[in-house]
């Protein structure tokens, strides 16, 4: 057992702690000591209804308790974090990690190149961790959305170019280039 002034704290699991003062009093006592503000310890002792010596004793015992707890738990926490870092770094070597915007871009480019949504889904399944790739219906929606966006951009260009294409077609029909013209009086 550790004697904390008027409080007994168990040093083994069998002994349950008997706390006669609230934990907030212990913390307040320690805060008064460690603040190093003139008069803080005296003020805290009066508020807690204990002596200045008890305030210093509580601070010292609380500090020892926290140091021991932290010292015992830090190596285990350190090892747990190292294991987690190792586990997280392993999959990155084996798979491609893409954000949703990049996946959408890849799906759209692949579809434009003539690959079907189901084939794109198969490619994503091969590259990404299990369950992380989009299904073919999601890919189809992405492609449809991107096609709509492209249509909005291309519509004004289509209108502007339509007249030039019509003029080009008419010029080809009526030009006297390498091919003989149907309206010409010359015979070959």
C-alpha positions in Angstrom: 0.0 0.0 0.0 1.1 3.6 -0.7 0.2 6.1 1.9 -1.2 9.3 0.4 -1.6 11.3 3.5 -5.1 10.4 4.8 -5.7 8.3 1.7 -4.5 4.7 1.1 -3.8 3.8 -2.5 -3.5 0.1 -3.4 -0.2 -1.1 -4.8 -1.6 -4.4 -5.8 -4.9 -5.3 -7.5 -6.2 -7.1 -4.4 -6.1 -4.0 -2.3 -8.8 -1.5 -3.4 -8.0 2.2 -2.8 -9.6 4.0 0.0 -9.8 7.6 -0.9 -11.0 10.0 1.8 -10.2 13.1 -0.2 -11.6 13.7 -3.7 -9.1 13.2 -6.6 -9.7 16.8 -7.6 -8.2 17.9 -4.2 -5.1 15.9 -5.0 -4.8 17.4 -8.4 -5.5 20.9 -7.0 -2.8 20.4 -4.4 -0.3 19.3 -7.0 -1.3 22.2 -9.3 -0.7 24.7 -6.5 2.7 23.3 -5.7 3.9 23.1 -9.4 2.5 26.5 -10.3 5.2 28.1 -8.2 2.9 31.1 -7.6 3.5 32.9 -4.3 0.8 32.0 -1.8 -0.8 29.3 -4.0 0.1 26.5 -1.6 -1.3 28.3 1.4 -4.5 29.2 -0.4 -5.0 25.6 -1.6 -4.4 24.2 1.9 -7.1 26.5 3.3 -9.5 25.5 0.5 -8.8 21.8 0.9 -8.9 21.9 4.7 -5.5 20.4 5.1 -2.0 21.6 6.1 0.6 23.0 3.7 2.7 19.9 4.4 -0.1 17.7 3.2 -0.4 19.8 0.0 3.3 19.2 -0.7 3.0 15.6 0.2 0.0 15.1 -2.2 1.9 16.8 -5.0 5.0 14.6 -4.5 3.1 11.4 -4.3 0.9 12.2 -7.3 4.0 13.1 -9.3 5.7 9.8 -8.3 2.5 7.8 -9.2 2.2 9.5 -12.6 5.9 9.0 -13.4 5.8 5.3 -12.6 2.6 4.8 -14.6 4.0 6.7 -17.6 7.4 4.9 -17.4 5.7 1.5 -17.3 3.3 2.2 -20.2 5.6 4.1 -22.6 7.6 1.0 -23.9 4.4 -0.9 -24.7 2.9 2.1 -26.4 6.0 2.7 -28.4 6.1 -0.9 -29.6 2.4 -0.8 -30.5 3.0 2.3 -32.6 6.0 0.8 -34.3 3.9 -2.3 -35.2 1.1 0.0 -36.5 3.6 1.9 -38.7 5.0 -1.3 -40.1 1.6 -2.7 -40.8 0.5 0.5 -42.6 3.7 0.7 -44.7 3.3 -2.9 -45.9 0.2 -2.5 -48.1 1.5 0.7 -49.7 4.3 -1.4 -51.3 1.8 -3.9 -52.7 -1.1 -1.7 -53.9 -1.9 1.6 -55.6 -3.5 4.2 -53.3 -5.7 6.7 -55.2 -8.1 9.3 -53.9 -11.6 9.2 -55.3 -10.9 12.1 -57.8 -8.0 10.2 -59.3 -10.0 7.0 -59.5 -12.7 8.9 -61.3 -10.2 10.4 -63.7 -8.6 7.0 -64.5 -12.1 5.4 -65.1 -13.1 8.2 -67.4 -9.8 8.0 -69.5 -10.1 4.2 -69.6 -13.7 4.4 -70.8 -12.7 7.0 -73.5 -10.0 4.6 -74.6 -12.7 2.0 -75.2 -12.5 -0.1 -72.1 -15.9 -1.2 -70.7 -17.0 -0.3 -67.1 -16.8 -4.0 -66.1 -13.2 -4.2 -67.4 -12.3 -1.0 -65.6 -13.8 -2.5 -62.4 -11.5 -5.6 -62.9 -8.5 -3.4 -63.3 -9.3 -1.5 -60.1 -9.8 -4.8 -58.2 -6.3 -5.9 -59.3 -4.7 -2.6 -58.3 -6.5 -1.6 -55.1 -6.9 -3.4 -51.7 -9.9 -5.7 -51.5 -13.2 -3.8 -51.4 -11.6 -0.4 -52.0 -12.4 -0.2 -55.8 -15.6 1.1 -57.3 -18.0 -1.3 -58.9 -19.0 -1.0 -62.6 -22.3 0.9 -61.9 -20.3 3.6 -60.0 -17.8 3.7 -62.8 -20.7 4.1 -65.3 -22.1 7.0 -63.3 -18.7 8.7 -63.1 -18.3 8.4 -66.9 -21.8 9.7 -67.5 -21.2 12.7 -65.2 -17.9 13.5 -66.9 -19.5 13.1 -70.4 -22.2 15.7 -69.3 -19.4 18.1 -68.2 -17.6 17.6 -71.5 -20.8 18.1 -73.4 -21.4 21.5 -71.7 -17.9 22.5 -72.8 -18.1 21.1 -76.3 -21.6 22.4 -77.2 -20.5 26.0 -77.9 -17.6 24.7 -79.9 -19.8 22.4 -81.9 -22.1 25.4 -82.9 -19.1 27.5 -83.9 -17.5 24.7 -86.0 -20.7 23.5 -87.6 -20.7 26.3 -90.2 -17.0 25.8 -91.1 -17.6 22.0 -91.5 -20.6 22.8 -93.8 -18.4 25.2 -95.8 -15.6 22.7 -96.0 -17.9 20.0 -97.3 -19.4 22.3 -99.9 -15.9 23.4 -101.0 -14.8 19.8 -101.4 -17.8 19.1 -103.6 -17.4 22.1 -105.8 -13.6 22.5 -105.9 -11.5 21.8 -109.0 -8.7 20.1 -107.2 -7.2 16.8 -108.3 -10.5 15.3 -109.1 -12.4 16.3 -112.1 -15.3 18.7 -111.6 -18.7 17.7 -112.7 -19.6 21.1 -113.9 -16.5 21.6 -116.0 -16.6 21.7 -119.8 -13.2 20.1 -120.1 -13.0 16.5 -120.8 -10.1 14.3 -119.9 
